[in-house]
Amino acid sequence: MTTEQKQLIEKVGRMAQEDMGRTGVLASLTTAQAILESGWGTSELCRNANALFGIKADGRWSGRVYSKETQECYDGVTYTTVTALFRAYGSWEESIADHSAFLRAGSRYKAVIGETDHKAACKAIKAAGYATD
């Protein structure tokens, strides 16, 4: 693990821990998803839009957006390139808070909220269909 990766875990982990106290979303799940979705903080979305999680900006979103090409996998096999709008933020803290709000607002993520076992939380978010990949 690089120094930069350790620093990202410490920074995001601290923010996720604070967020967990307010929202019930397990800090380790938030941190792991931020690492995976942002490519350790190096993704285009993270660099240009402070978006740690790659949440799409649909009709429910009234904030800033960032447009980019992305790969979607709808059938588990074939990837399709599409241009999509993603939620954009002023800071990583805003991204983490919105991620938790997104999970709490979706009834399909009910099993994730308040879960204290990291393995169970990961299985629950996967089972709920968080990502198309």
Short mmCIF file of the C-alpha atoms (twelve columns), coordinates in Angstrom:
data_MODEL
# 
_entry.id   MODEL 
# 
loop_
_atom_site.group_PDB 
_atom_site.id 
_atom_site.type_symbol 
_atom_site.label_atom_id 
_atom_site.label_alt_id 
_atom_site.label_comp_id 
_atom_site.label_asym_id 
_atom_site.label_seq_id 
_atom_site.Cartn_x 
_atom_site.Cartn_y 
_atom_site.Cartn_z 
_atom_site.pdbx_PDB_model_num 
ATOM 1   C CA . MET A 1   0.000   0.000  0.000   1 
ATOM 2   C CA . THR A 2   1.344   3.413  -0.962  1 
ATOM 3   C CA . THR A 3   1.588   6.434  1.289   1 
ATOM 4   C CA . GLU A 4   -1.112  8.142  -0.792  1 
ATOM 5   C CA . GLN A 5   -3.452  5.175  -0.323  1 
ATOM 6   C CA . LYS A 6   -2.886  5.180  3.438   1 
ATOM 7   C CA . GLN A 7   -3.592  8.914  3.534   1 
ATOM 8   C CA . LEU A 8   -6.807  8.456  1.540   1 
ATOM 9   C CA . ILE A 9   -7.989  5.728  3.937   1 
ATOM 10  C CA . GLU A 10  -7.260  7.966  6.928   1 
ATOM 11  C CA . LYS A 11  -8.969  11.017 5.401   1 
ATOM 12  C CA . VAL A 12  -12.047 9.279  4.013   1 
ATOM 13  C CA . GLY A 13  -12.225 6.969  7.030   1 
ATOM 14  C CA . ARG A 14  -12.359 9.935  9.419   1 
ATOM 15  C CA . MET A 15  -15.132 11.608 7.418   1 
ATOM 16  C CA . ALA A 16  -17.015 8.308  7.054   1 
ATOM 17  C CA . GLN A 17  -16.790 7.684  10.811  1 
ATOM 18  C CA . GLU A 18  -18.357 11.082 11.521  1 
ATOM 19  C CA . ASP A 19  -21.025 10.426 8.897   1 
ATOM 20  C CA . MET A 20  -21.815 6.988  10.361  1 
ATOM 21  C CA . GLY A 21  -22.767 8.580  13.672  1 
ATOM 22  C CA . ARG A 22  -25.424 10.652 11.893  1 
ATOM 23  C CA . THR A 23  -26.668 8.203  9.275   1 
ATOM 24  C CA . GLY A 24  -26.072 4.615  10.339  1 
ATOM 25  C CA . VAL A 25  -24.083 3.837  7.175   1 
ATOM 26  C CA . LEU A 26  -21.096 1.738  8.204   1 
ATOM 27  C CA . ALA A 27  -17.860 3.747  7.886   1 
ATOM 28  C CA . SER A 28  -15.916 0.784  6.527   1 
ATOM 29  C CA . LEU A 29  -18.500 0.320  3.753   1 
ATOM 30  C CA . THR A 30  -18.347 4.016  2.847   1 
ATOM 31  C CA . THR A 31  -14.543 3.943  2.838   1 
ATOM 32  C CA . ALA A 32  -14.334 0.763  0.774   1 
ATOM 33  C CA . GLN A 33  -16.837 2.066  -1.760  1 
ATOM 34  C CA . ALA A 34  -14.982 5.380  -2.021  1 
ATOM 35  C CA . ILE A 35  -11.739 3.505  -2.732  1 
ATOM 36  C CA . LEU A 36  -13.348 1.245  -5.322  1 
ATOM 37  C CA . GLU A 37  -15.532 3.842  -7.054  1 
ATOM 38  C CA . SER A 38  -12.884 6.582  -7.164  1 
ATOM 39  C CA . GLY A 39  -9.873  4.412  -7.991  1 
ATOM 40  C CA . TRP A 40  -8.143  5.462  -4.791  1 
ATOM 41  C CA . GLY A 41  -9.116  9.092  -5.393  1 
ATOM 42  C CA . THR A 42  -7.619  9.221  -8.888  1 
ATOM 43  C CA . SER A 43  -10.713 8.930  -11.092 1 
ATOM 44  C CA . GLU A 44  -11.814 11.738 -13.378 1 
ATOM 45  C CA . LEU A 45  -15.019 12.137 -11.352 1 
ATOM 46  C CA . CYS A 46  -13.116 12.395 -8.102  1 
ATOM 47  C CA . ARG A 47  -10.526 14.834 -9.448  1 
ATOM 48  C CA . ASN A 48  -12.977 17.094 -11.312 1 
ATOM 49  C CA . ALA A 49  -16.211 16.781 -9.332  1 
ATOM 50  C CA . ASN A 50  -15.188 15.592 -5.821  1 
ATOM 51  C CA . ALA A 51  -17.383 12.571 -6.557  1 
ATOM 52  C CA . LEU A 52  -16.125 9.600  -4.594  1 
ATOM 53  C CA . PHE A 53  -19.008 7.266  -5.495  1 
ATOM 54  C CA . GLY A 54  -20.062 7.870  -9.088  1 
ATOM 55  C CA . ILE A 55  -23.736 8.455  -8.316  1 
ATOM 56  C CA . LYS A 56  -25.677 9.345  -11.437 1 
ATOM 57  C CA . ALA A 57  -27.556 12.655 -11.556 1 
ATOM 58  C CA . ASP A 58  -31.128 11.719 -12.396 1 
ATOM 59  C CA . GLY A 59  -34.285 13.817 -12.130 1 
ATOM 60  C CA . ARG A 60  -34.163 13.724 -8.311  1 
ATOM 61  C CA . TRP A 61  -30.848 15.616 -8.270  1 
ATOM 62  C CA . SER A 62  -30.886 19.419 -8.344  1 
ATOM 63  C CA . GLY A 63  -27.209 20.055 -7.618  1 
ATOM 64  C CA . ARG A 64  -24.162 20.435 -9.840  1 
ATOM 65  C CA . VAL A 65  -23.445 17.761 -12.454 1 
ATOM 66  C CA . TYR A 66  -20.447 16.433 -14.321 1 
ATOM 67  C CA . SER A 67  -20.806 14.801 -17.740 1 
ATOM 68  C CA . LYS A 68  -18.534 11.982 -18.848 1 
ATOM 69  C CA . GLU A 69  -18.426 8.764  -20.830 1 
ATOM 70  C CA . THR A 70  -18.768 5.621  -18.774 1 
ATOM 71  C CA . GLN A 71  -19.001 1.884  -19.264 1 
ATOM 72  C CA . GLU A 72  -22.237 0.190  -18.224 1 
ATOM 73  C CA . CYS A 73  -22.854 -3.552 -17.987 1 
ATOM 74  C CA . TYR A 74  -26.547 -4.390 -18.019 1 
ATOM 75  C CA . ASP A 75  -26.449 -8.112 -18.790 1 
ATOM 76  C CA . GLY A 76  -23.395 -9.145 -16.752 1 
ATOM 77  C CA . VAL A 77  -21.318 -9.709 -19.910 1 
ATOM 78  C CA . THR A 78  -21.399 -6.886 -22.458 1 
ATOM 79  C CA . TYR A 79  -20.120 -3.379 -21.728 1 
ATOM 80  C CA . THR A 80  -21.668 -0.379 -23.446 1 
ATOM 81  C CA . THR A 81  -20.179 3.124  -23.563 1 
ATOM 82  C CA . VAL A 82  -22.657 5.874  -22.684 1 
ATOM 83  C CA . THR A 83  -22.397 9.547  -21.793 1 
ATOM 84  C CA . ALA A 84  -23.916 10.134 -18.385 1 
ATOM 85  C CA . LEU A 85  -24.416 12.954 -15.901 1 
ATOM 86  C CA . PHE A 86  -22.990 12.384 -12.445 1 
ATOM 87  C CA . ARG A 87  -23.568 14.238 -9.193  1 
ATOM 88  C CA . ALA A 88  -20.809 16.769 -8.486  1 
ATOM 89  C CA . TYR A 89  -19.790 18.214 -5.116  1 
ATOM 90  C CA . GLY A 90  -17.822 21.015 -3.539  1 
ATOM 91  C CA . SER A 91  -15.927 18.610 -1.271  1 
ATOM 92  C CA . TRP A 92  -15.433 14.979 -0.346  1 
ATOM 93  C CA . GLU A 93  -17.485 15.597 2.806   1 
ATOM 94  C CA . GLU A 94  -20.440 16.586 0.614   1 
ATOM 95  C CA . SER A 95  -19.919 13.476 -1.505  1 
ATOM 96  C CA . ILE A 96  -19.932 11.212 1.578   1 
ATOM 97  C CA . ALA A 97  -23.011 12.916 3.040   1 
ATOM 98  C CA . ASP A 98  -24.873 12.554 -0.265  1 
ATOM 99  C CA . HIS A 99  -23.851 8.897  -0.587  1 
ATOM 100 C CA . SER A 100 -25.398 8.182  2.801   1 
ATOM 101 C CA . ALA A 101 -28.506 10.234 1.966   1 
ATOM 102 C CA . PHE A 102 -28.797 8.316  -1.319  1 
ATOM 103 C CA . LEU A 103 -28.649 4.973  0.505   1 
ATOM 104 C CA . ARG A 104 -31.081 6.080  3.201   1 
ATOM 105 C CA . ALA A 105 -33.592 7.367  0.626   1 
ATOM 106 C CA . GLY A 106 -33.708 4.126  -1.340  1 
ATOM 107 C CA . SER A 107 -35.887 1.425  0.201   1 
ATOM 108 C CA . ARG A 108 -33.818 -1.212 -1.583  1 
ATOM 109 C CA . TYR A 109 -30.842 -0.274 0.642   1 
ATOM 110 C CA . LYS A 110 -32.801 -0.782 3.877   1 
ATOM 111 C CA . ALA A 111 -30.594 -3.730 4.898   1 
ATOM 112 C CA . VAL A 112 -27.466 -1.568 4.617   1 
ATOM 113 C CA . ILE A 113 -28.578 1.123  7.078   1 
ATOM 114 C CA . GLY A 114 -27.598 0.280  10.637  1 
ATOM 115 C CA . GLU A 115 -25.718 -2.879 9.644   1 
ATOM 116 C CA . THR A 116 -22.626 -3.234 11.858  1 
ATOM 117 C CA . ASP A 117 -20.960 -6.216 10.166  1 
ATOM 118 C CA . HIS A 118 -18.834 -5.132 7.213   1 
ATOM 119 C CA . LYS A 119 -19.301 -8.391 5.304   1 
ATOM 120 C CA . ALA A 120 -23.079 -8.275 5.715   1 
ATOM 121 C CA . ALA A 121 -23.138 -4.612 4.638   1 
ATOM 122 C CA . CYS A 122 -21.139 -5.402 1.488   1 
ATOM 123 C CA . LYS A 123 -23.425 -8.315 0.629   1 
ATOM 124 C CA . ALA A 124 -26.511 -6.169 1.252   1 
ATOM 125 C CA . ILE A 125 -25.402 -3.310 -0.982  1 
ATOM 126 C CA . LYS A 126 -24.445 -5.736 -3.750  1 
ATOM 127 C CA . ALA A 127 -27.774 -7.589 -3.432  1 
ATOM 128 C CA . ALA A 128 -29.604 -4.246 -3.655  1 
ATOM 129 C CA . GLY A 129 -27.999 -3.620 -7.052  1 
ATOM 130 C CA . TYR A 130 -25.860 -0.576 -6.181  1 
ATOM 131 C CA . ALA A 131 -23.899 -0.742 -9.452  1 
ATOM 132 C CA . THR A 132 -24.436 -2.229 -12.893 1 
ATOM 133 C CA . ASP A 133 -20.922 -3.716 -12.815 1 
# 
